[in-house]
Amino acid sequence: MNSIKISIPSIIDNIKIIESFIDNAREKYAINDDIYGNIMISVTECVTNAIVHGNRLDGSKKVNLELHLNDEEIQFIITDEGKGFDYAHLDDPTAPENLEKTGGRGIYIMKHLSDEVKFEDEGKKTILTFYV
């Protein structure tokens, strides 16, 4: 299994570093174009959530990203230093009362673009899986 790790301070501009990390992984491991877009959107959304909601934009707190790759799947593990969240009781962003809200769609998007999404450690750790 191949693995790469990166850790960034919780500053929103550091999303550029995550995008470069994904691009470099794509080149190094020949990640299929069919899933590249889904990976880019899902992972950057998850890291953004970790920075904004998990670590509350506190630059002294880190977001860690790990990539694990084998012949069947690519996993991205994102962890933050926040308090976590109640991932079992999220509002449905497609419900009529939520359609006009500006937020609340990130996890919905991740679940639709990833093959599997798991939350651990009270929501401080997210595992995004993509089958290759």
C-alpha positions, 0 to 999 in steps of 0.5 A: 500500500502506498501512503502520503501524508501532509499537515496544514495550518487551518488557514483557508488559503491552504486549500491550494496546498491540498489541491497541489497535493492531489495533483501530485498524487494523481501524477505519481500514482496515475489516478484515473481521470474518471475519479480525479474530479470527484476526489478533488471536489470531495477532499477539498470540501472535507478539508475546508469543513475541517478548517472552518467548522472543525478548527474554527479557522484557528491557524494554530490548529492543524488539519492532517490529510493522508492518502492510502492507495492500493489496487482496489481503492484510494482512501483520503483520511482527513483529521482536525483538532476540533470538537467534532460534530453530530454526523448522524443528525445532519439536515437534508440539504434537499429538503424544501426548508433548506434549499435557500440556505447558503451552507450545509451541502458539503457532506451531501456532496462528499457522499454523492461523489465518494464511494464511501464516507465514514466519520470517526472520533466524534466527527474529527476524522473523515475517511473518503474512499474511491474505488479504482 
